[in-house]
Every structure is written in structure tokens, then in C-alpha cells.
């Protein structure tokens, strides 16, 4: 029998779910992809900057996970995956810029020597003394990253290293982010018996390799931006795409589901056999309120952070630092005492050597926005651009006017993985799994990165396929 499935949400998780459903259900299945906005891709967005395709949403993916590479192979574009150049990241902390140290796990040091260039002598002493403190005993419980580290290593490790790194991933606050969801390797080492934070960091670090051994790339990207991946997924999914249509309500129907979509005064209705919800937590909570209230209540606990990405195209004769970029610790100031607005810069043309404007322009990406700090997000685009340029000039000495620029806002773009997030997600998925023909996917679940979102889209499609096949067997038996 022909099955009809609605995928709500046209971000990477929804696109992957639609694609996997097509592969699993075959060419006769009707797949309807509903997206409230006017474009597909969600937090993947490729724009033109000085004649170059440039990503202003997610910039890269973790290449140590297999999901993106597998997808690129299936879609016939493995050769489009590229890797960073041989440059290191830096961090601005304590009023100076230095190389981001190795020998850490998301900034958590395995030894005091690893971080002596970033911390003050007192901060290094606090790290050295940590091993002499009473053993860490989590007992299976979760704790905020800040609470754990500040109490054992002092504030500097958190403020100068851990939070800038976590801020780059979650735009979050280390004192609110949960250890188990954001630094799982450290939590696992503590669970396995490590009695100090430094010992846990040592065991969580990858085993050293011979000096002449090739180092596999950590990150990857698409040569012409994520637009290539989005376009290929859309073609392969063969879905009916409906843009600009919010889904207002989801209800059970006699044999499946009914979706109320479109404008409130004159809605239309879509009847389907199954539904994948691949939308942010607030939208999923609203749609699940009547059908899976337990999951809806849990989703209400997921907070969101907003951010702004500024793309700059600088004249070709500008001289970028020999680094992939710079993270900026909270509270850092200009020489005149003015606080920084940006939280990070990526020197894109250094990090990704293929990224240059049509006339050789150098591309730079600035990021603005930390959880709980909203003043900068309320500035208009011109003022954001002015402040980000001033930050960049303070850090690099480059004050040349950009040849081109773009300001992209991501309202509620990043879910915050608070204390107990893993248990929260387990409760959500357990409640949804009890309702046949319904699945959930997206960044609010198992990771905000592209590979993690792909994995949730795949899992959702697998769950829906299983449910529909079970229904089909019952119908044949009847």
C-alpha cells in the first residue's frame, strides 16, 4: 500500500529523515516535507560573500564521526569534502592572545604545564593543587561544568578555556551546561574511577601516536558550502516540499495523523500515516502537547540561545594572523576598556585555504551571542557590523574596510544542554516511542553538530519505517 509520511521541519535532520524514508519505503511512498520558513537547510545556510559560497550557519562538521562522510558517499559528492589547513586556534584571555593549548579535553587540562601560557601563576597553581583534593565522586549524577571545575580548579580554567570552547559549540554558559552531555569523555573517565579532574582528562585524551604517523583530520566542510549537501538531499528524497506553511496542530486520526497547517483564519488539513517532527524544542513541545504531553513537558525544559554570524570579505592585501581563528573569553576588553562584542573569529581563508573571494578577498567570520546576554542581539545590523569590525581590528590590527559583508541572525538557534539533559532526552524519546507512527529528531536531542543531527534524522526514519511495516503486516493478516 502507498504510505504518506509528513516530515515537519526542513533542517538537516528533517532532510535526512525524508531521504532515508524514501530509501526505506521505496518510490511509491508519498513524503511531504513541511517547512515554516521560506528556505530549506535550517541552521545550514550558504550565501554569496564577495563572489564566494560561504557558510553563515554551521561552519564545519566533526570528521571523526561517520555520518556526514557516509551521506556524502551515498549522494555522490565525497570529493567535495575538504579539511582545514595546518594552522592552530588561539584564545584571547587575560588581556592577551595566545595559542589554544593542547593536552586538554574541551579546555580541561590534563596537567598544569599544558595551560601555563593561558592562565596566571595563581591559575596554574590551582590546577596543580587539584590532584591533591579529595577524590571526585559523581555517583552517576550530573553536574554543571562550571560547578565541577570552579570548585576544584578555580575560575580561570572555566573562564579562559572551557567556556570559550563550549561557547563556540553551544553559545552557552559553563555554569548551566551539564557535564555529561557536553564533555561526555570527562564524565566517563570519572565514572570509570579517575579520582581527580586532571587524571580524568589524561585518560580521556586520545592515545599519543608516533611523530611520523599521519594525523586524521578532526573537522571537515564542503568545498562550496552546505548548500551542496542540502540540494543533493532534496533531490534524492523526492519529497513534496511545502514552504512557508507553519504546522499549527497535530492530532490523532482514525488511521494515522492529521496536521493543521497554514494561516490560522483559513487552515488546511493534511492526513498522513506517520509524522517525523524535526523542529526546534519549542515547536515540538507545542505540537506534542495534546498527543504526547509527557514529552511536551520535558521539551519545555530545553532552553535556547541566540547568536549572530558576521561574514567579512577583506581586501586581498590584508595580512591575517597565522591561525585558524581566535576564541574570546567572557569579560575581555579593548585597550580603552570597551568590552568585546564578538565571542570568536574564524580566519576562514587561513583555516580553509580554498575560501577566497572572486578577486582574492580574504574571508573572516565573526560570532556574537552568549546565553543570557541579549543586549548585543538587539542591536541593528549596522551597529553589530561596526562593533565586530572594531573587535577584529583590536585583535589583529587590521582596520581595512570590508569589500563585502553579511550579517545573519539565528534566533533561538542553539539548544542548551543543561544538567540532566541525557535523562531528559531519554524520557522524551521513551514517551514518543510509545506512540506508533510518530518520531522526533533534531539538535535538541543528542548533539547540536551536523553529524549528530543526521543521526537523529536517520533514527527517526528507521522508527517510522518499522511502525509502518508492522501496520502493513497487520493489514495483510486481516
N, C-alpha and C positions, 0 to 999 in steps of 0.2 A: 504494500500500500504506500501511496505517496504521503510523506510526512512533511509537516510545516513547522519550522522552528524559528522563533524570534530571538535575535541577539540584540540586546539593548546596550548600546554603547559602542562607539566606533573607534576607541583607542586600540592600542596594540593587543590587549587581552581579548577584546571583542573581535578584532580582525582575525586573530589566530583561532579563536573558537569557531568562527564562521568557516574558516579554511579547513580546520580539522573535521568539522561536521560534514562538509562537502566530501572529503576523502572517505569518511567512515559511513555516511549514509548513501553515497552514490549520486549520480547525475539527476535522478528524478526528484530528489528532496527539494522542497521549497525553503530557502533560507532567506529570512527578511532581516536586514541589518538596519536598526533604527538609531539615529544619532541626533541629539538635540541641537548641536551646533551646525554650522554650515560647511564643515570640512571633516574629513576623517584623519585619524592619526593620534588624537588625544594629545598627550604630552610629547609626542614626536612631531616636530614641525620644522620643515626645511624652507628657508626663504632665500631670496637673492640678495647678496651683500657684495657690492662692487663687482657684480657680474659673476659671483661665485656662489654655488649652492652651499648653504651654511645652516647648520642645525642650531636652533634657538630654544629647543626644549631639551630633552635628554641629549647629552653630547656623545656618550660612548657607552659601551657595554663591557661587562666583566667577561673576558675571553676564557677564563678558567672554567666557566660553566658552559655546557654544550649546546644550550637551546638556540642561540642565535646562529651559530655556525651550522647546526643541523638544518635550520629553517632556510638559511642561505643556499645550502646544497640542494634542498628539495625544490627551491624556487629557481634554481639555475643561475644564481649570482654569487657563487663563492669567491670569485675573483674580485668582487667589489669590496671585500672586507680588507681594511688597511689597519696598520698599527702605529703607535706613536714613535717619534724619533727618540734618539738616545739623549734625552735631557731629563733633568730631575726637577721635582717640585720644590718650592720654597715656602716659608711661612714668615709672616710679619708678626712679631710678638715681642713684648718688652721694649718697644721703640726701635727695633732693628729687624732687618730681613736676613734670614739665613736658610741654609739648605734644610729641607724637611728630613729629619733623621731616619735612618734605617734602624733595624733592631727594635721595632715597636709593633704592637698589634693595635691598629686603629689609634695610634698615638700613645698607647700604654707601653711604657718602656720595660724591656727585659733586663736592663741594667742601668745604673746611673750614668755610666760613661756614654751610653747611646744618646742621651739627651742633654749633655752638658753644654752644648753650644746654644741651646734654646732657653734653658732655664737659668735662673740666677744661682749663685752658690748656695743660697738657702734652699732653693727648689731642688737642686741636685742632692743636697744633704737629706732632704725629706724622702727622696726616692731611695737613697742608700739605707736609711733607717727603717724602711718599710719591712724588710725581711726579718727584722727583729721583733716586730709586733706579734701579738697573739695570732694563731692561725685563723685564716678566713674559713667560716663555716656557713655556707648558704643554706644547707639543708633542703635543697630543691626549690627554695623560694627565689623570687625575682627581686631585683633592687634597681634603683636608678643608677645609671653610670656615674653621675656626679656624686651621689651619696656614698657609693662604694669607694671611689677614688679619692675624693676630698678628705675622707676620714683616715685614709692610710698613706696617701702620697702628697697631700696638700693641694692647694688651689691651682698652682702653676701648671701642673701636668694637665689638669682639666682645661684651664682657660687658654693655655698657649698651644696645646697639641690636640687633645682629644676632641674638644668642642669644635675647633676649626674643621677637623676632618669629618666629624658627624654632621656639622652644619652644611658641608658640601654635599652630603648624601640626602639628609632629611630636612635641611633648613630648620633644625631643631635645637632644643635646649638640653644639654647633657644632664641637667638636674631633673629632667622629666622623662627622658628616654630610658627605656628598660634595657638592662644588660643583656638578657637572654635573646632578645630579638635583634639588637643592634651590634653586639660584639659576641656572637654565639661561641666562637672559638675560645674566648677567655672564660666564659661561663662553663664550658665543657671541661676545660682544664681544672678549674676549681672544683667541679663536681667529681673529677677523677682523683682528687686528693692533693692537688697543689695547695700548699699552706700559706703562700703569700702571693701578692699580685705579680711581683717580678718573676717568681717561679712559674706562675701560670702563663705569663707572657712568653717565657723561654720555651715551654712545652707547646705553646700554640703557634710559634713561628715555624715556617717550613724548614725542613732539614737542609743544612748547607750542602751546596753542590760543588764539585771540583771547579777550580777557577776557569778551566778551559771548556767546561760544559756549556752548551747553548742554553740561554735563558728564554723560556717560553714567554710570549707577550702576556701581560696582565690584562690590557684593555684592547678593544677593537672598535672600529667605526666603519661606516660605509663611505666609500670614496665620494659619492655625490649626495650624501645625506641620507637620512632615514626615509626620505620620500620614495627612494627606490624600493625599499622593503615594503612600505605601505602600498605602493602601486601594485607590486607583484602579488601581495597577499589578496588584494581586492580582486584582481583578475582571476586568481586561482580559486577563490571562494565562490565565484559565480553567484553572488547573492543579489537579491533585490535591495538596493540601497535607498533609504528614505532619510534625507537630511532635513534639518530644521523642524523636527517633529518631537516635542517632548512626550514622554510616556507618563501620563498622569496617574494611572491606576492599573493595578494588576489584580485580577480576581480569578478564582477557580471557575471553570466552565464545566458543562456536563461531561465533556470528553477532552479535557485539556485546560487551556487558559484563554482568558480574554484580556486584551490590553486596550485601555482607553488612551488614545493618542491625539495630538494636535491641540488646537486652541480650545480653551475652556468653554466658550459660548457655543461652539459647534464641533464637538469632538467626533472622531470616527473610531470604529472598533475593529480590532484585529483578533481573529480567533486562530489559535495555534495549538499544536500538540505539546510543545515544550518551550521553555524560556531559559536563556542564559542572561543573567544580569552582570554586565561588565561595566559598571558605572562607579563613580566615587561613593564613599561611605554614606554621605547624606542622602543621595538619590536612592541608593539601595535600601537604606533604612525606611524611607518613605514608601517605596513600592512593596516592601515586605511587611509593612505594619499590619495589614489585615490577614495575610496568608501565613506568615511565619513570625509572629510577634516576638518570640524569644530572640531570634536572630536580629530583628529590628532594634530591640532594646540594647543588644550588645554593640551593634554598629553605631548607635548613638554615642558610645563612649570613645569612638575614634575621633581625635581632634585633627584639624588640618592646618597646614602652614602655607602662606602665600609667598610668592617671590617675583622678581623681575629679572629678566636677562637683557643685557645691553650688548649689541654687537657693534664693533667699531672697525672700520677699514682705514688704516693709516697710510700715509704716503710711502712708496716703496723704499725711500732712503732713510726711513726711521730705523733705529737700531734697538731691537727688542733684547731684553736680557737673555742670557744663555740658560733658560729654564723653561719648564713646561707651563709655569704659572706661579701664582702666589696665593696662599690662604691668609686671611686676615683675622687675627684673634679679636674677640669682642673687647671693646673699650680702647682699641688702638686709636691714636690721634696723629694729625699732621703736626709739623713743626710749630705751627702757630696755635696749637691746641684744638683745632677743629676736628671733630670726630670723623672717622671714615664712614662713608655711606655703604660702600661695597663690602661684601664679605669675602670675595675671592675674584681673581682674574685668571683666565686661561690665555696664555700667549699662543693662540691657535696655530699660527704659522710656524711656530717653533715646535709645538707639541705634535702637530700633524703637518709634515713638510709639504703635503700636496695642497694644502689650503692657502691659496693666494687669490687676490682679486684679478680681474681680467687684465689689468695693467700692472700686475705685480704688487698690488697693495698688500700690506700685512694686516692680518685679521686678528682681533682681540675680542674676548668675551668677558664681560663683567657681570657678576651676580650680586643681587641685592635682596635682602629679606631674611630675617631670623624669626623663629616662633616667638610670639609675644611682642615683637617690635613692629608696630604698624605705621609709625609716623612717615617713614620713607616711602611706604607703599601708597600713601595718599598724595604724594607729590605728582605734579603733571609730568608728562614725558620730557619736556624741555629741561625742567629742573633736575630730574633724575639724570639725564644725559650730562648736564653741566657738572653735577656732583661726582659722577662716575669718572668723567674726564679729569677732574681735579684730583681724585684719588689716584688715578693712573699716573698722572704727572708727578705726584708726590713720591710714588713708589719707584718710578723708572726714570724720571727726568724728562720724559717725552711729553711735550705740550703742543705738538703739531695738531692742527685742526683735522678731524677725520674727513676723508673723501666721501664716505658714506656711513650711515649708522642706522640702527634699528632698535626699537625698544619693545619688548614683548612681555606682557604681564600674565602671570599664572596665578589666578585667584584660587585659593584652596587647592593648590597643585600637589602638595605632598602630605600624605597621611603621617601622623606622628605615632611611632611605635612606643607607647608608654609602658610602664611597669605592668607586667601580667599580660602583655599583648599576645603571646603564644597561646595562653589559656583562653583568652577572649576569642581568638580566631578558631580554636578547636570547638568552642561552644557554638559559634556561628555556623561552621561547616557541618557540625553534627545535626543541628536543627534543620538546616536546609536539606541535608541528605535524607531526612525522614519524609520529605515531600517529593513524590515521584514527578519527573518531568521538569524539575527546577534545579538550576545550578548557579553558582556565583563565582566571579573571577575579578581580578584587578589588583591594583597596588596596595589596597588596604589589608591584604591577606599575608602573603609570605615574602614580601620584599618589594621595594619601590623600583628596583632596577629592571631594565628591559628583559633580561633572561627570566627573572622571577615572574614577571607579568605574563610572558609567553607560557611558562609552565602552568600558571593558573588557567589560562585560556584552553590549553590542551587538556588539562584535567576536567574542566567543565564540559568540554565536548565529549570526552570519554564517558562521563557520568550520564549525559543526555542520551548518547547512543545506547548505552546499556539499558536505560529505562525504556526507550522506545522499542528496543528489540524484545524486552520482556513483555511489553504490551502486545507487540505483534504476535508473539508465541501464544499468548492467552487468546487472542482473537482467532488465530488459526485453529487452536484447540476447541474453541466454542463452535 
